Amino acid sequence: MGQKDNNIPLSALSITIIYLVVAGLWIAFTDQIVESLVTDPEYLSTLQTYKGWFYVAITGIGLYWLIEKHDQQLQKKEVRLKNLLGEVQSEKELKDVLFERIPILITIYDPNLEEFEVNREFE
């Protein structure tokens, strides 16, 4: 049968939360580390700029990866949906064939629609 998907379902919200958590941790910890290693304000400013560009590059790659994973999950769901639709269509076709060809009287009444459906034998 189908393979179970153990991945965390990704959505716009979950990707945003992941991004914000990573950003918060990055800012909190790297600022402290850089400031503890460098005492010269000019050099510190330069390092902070490079650290910022590095963060932008890494998070861009990370966001691309998360969006690709999200796209893959959507494609898997679409395939499952198409398979289910095919199964439903097959079952409907089988019901229609049986309904029309079985040599007994069959009626189907839908109280919500107040309509009857009868097969040829009933007619």
C-alpha angles and dihedrals in degrees: 000000000000125000116250113242109225094180121113108256108250124215135162088267096050092047090051092049091049090050093049093048092049091046092050093049092045093051095043098049105031094049091054093046095048093045091050092051100043127052101172107094094210093050089044090054091051092049091049089053092051090044089054094050090047089052092050091051095046095045090047089056091044094050090048089053093048092048091049090051089049090051091050090051090051091050091051090050090049091052091049090049092050090049091050091047089052091050092049091048091050091050091048091050090049091049091049092049093047092043093054100038105039109104097229134086112267129179128180118197123191109197092194092058096028092224135128128219118199132179127234092261090058092050 
